Amino acid sequence: MRGLPGVPRGPRSEPRRPVRVLSWQEAVDVLDTVMVAPITSRRHGIPTEVELDDSHGLKVASAVNLDHGHTVAKRDLHRYVGTLPASVMHAVCRALALASGCAD
């Protein structure tokens, strides 16, 4: 499940938005929640965002926003969207390191 985008269910007043699952597979297998980062069409061009486009299974150009990572219940991920190539996942990992203050 790590690195796979999904669409979590939210309150009825909130639209469903795609997310990038960040949790490592061993954690996904045993925990009830997973760490995710939202994918949004609102881009700011900062190094903690990773640009995506329709080749990544999205309808519009978007970005994974690593500054807004959070957890969601696995049961709330209801639709699989697709996978990202390893090169994009490496960019996600670099952006996450920056967002969390763990980058060298």
Legacy VTK file of the C-alpha trace (Angstrom):
# vtk DataFile Version 3.0
C-alpha trace
ASCII
DATASET POLYDATA
POINTS 104 float
0.000 0.000 0.000
2.949 2.364 0.560
3.161 4.940 -2.147
-0.258 4.171 -3.543
-2.695 7.013 -3.793
-6.156 6.512 -2.468
-9.220 8.604 -1.890
-10.317 8.759 1.747
-13.910 9.253 2.747
-14.508 12.504 4.560
-17.486 14.168 6.158
-20.298 14.714 3.681
-19.520 18.425 3.563
-15.949 17.739 2.407
-15.105 16.591 -1.105
-13.097 13.418 -1.490
-9.507 14.169 -2.351
-6.719 11.856 -3.458
-3.848 11.181 -1.081
-0.442 9.574 -1.289
-0.022 6.775 1.264
3.341 7.291 2.989
3.316 4.531 5.617
5.713 1.651 5.079
4.085 -1.668 4.204
4.943 -3.398 7.498
3.049 -0.671 9.377
0.139 -0.760 6.936
-0.228 -4.486 7.588
-0.620 -4.112 11.381
-1.990 -0.631 12.130
-5.522 0.700 11.701
-4.317 4.060 10.392
-1.904 5.096 7.658
0.133 8.235 7.134
-0.894 10.135 4.003
-0.162 13.375 2.172
-2.909 15.188 0.258
-2.761 15.567 -3.501
-4.109 18.934 -4.565
-4.402 20.990 -7.732
-3.433 24.097 -5.730
0.327 24.261 -6.154
2.759 26.680 -4.591
6.005 25.638 -6.288
7.799 24.955 -3.002
10.285 22.114 -2.434
7.896 20.246 -0.121
5.531 19.630 -3.047
5.977 17.025 -5.781
4.357 17.827 -9.119
2.063 15.227 -10.733
0.132 15.226 -14.006
-2.369 13.144 -15.946
0.301 10.504 -16.641
0.071 9.705 -12.914
-3.642 8.891 -13.109
-4.964 12.323 -12.159
-7.504 14.419 -14.051
-5.572 17.675 -13.678
-2.011 18.725 -12.909
-1.554 18.468 -9.148
1.034 18.131 -6.410
1.596 15.905 -3.394
1.764 18.361 -0.484
4.116 16.961 2.165
3.571 19.923 4.508
0.056 18.667 5.250
0.741 15.031 6.054
-1.662 13.367 8.474
-3.136 9.986 9.348
-6.385 8.428 8.189
-8.106 5.183 9.056
-7.328 2.476 6.497
-11.052 1.726 6.255
-11.569 5.279 4.932
-9.369 4.691 1.886
-12.023 3.519 -0.510
-10.673 3.779 -4.031
-7.278 2.919 -5.487
-6.078 5.476 -8.022
-2.688 4.187 -9.166
1.025 3.994 -8.489
3.859 6.420 -8.981
7.185 5.560 -10.582
10.197 5.106 -8.321
11.673 8.437 -9.457
8.565 10.289 -8.237
8.539 8.350 -4.961
12.177 9.388 -4.395
11.087 13.009 -4.887
8.245 12.425 -2.390
10.752 11.072 0.144
13.036 14.084 -0.337
10.089 16.486 0.061
8.941 14.631 3.201
12.430 14.935 4.683
12.315 18.691 4.064
8.805 19.064 5.462
9.695 17.147 8.628
13.013 18.910 9.207
14.970 15.683 8.643
16.817 16.751 5.493
20.575 17.251 5.706
LINES 1 105
104 0 1 2 3 4 5 6 7 8 9 10 11 12 13 14 15 16 17 18 19 20 21 22 23 24 25 26 27 28 29 30 31 32 33 34 35 36 37 38 39 40 41 42 43 44 45 46 47 48 49 50 51 52 53 54 55 56 57 58 59 60 61 62 63 64 65 66 67 68 69 70 71 72 73 74 75 76 77 78 79 80 81 82 83 84 85 86 87 88 89 90 91 92 93 94 95 96 97 98 99 100 101 102 103
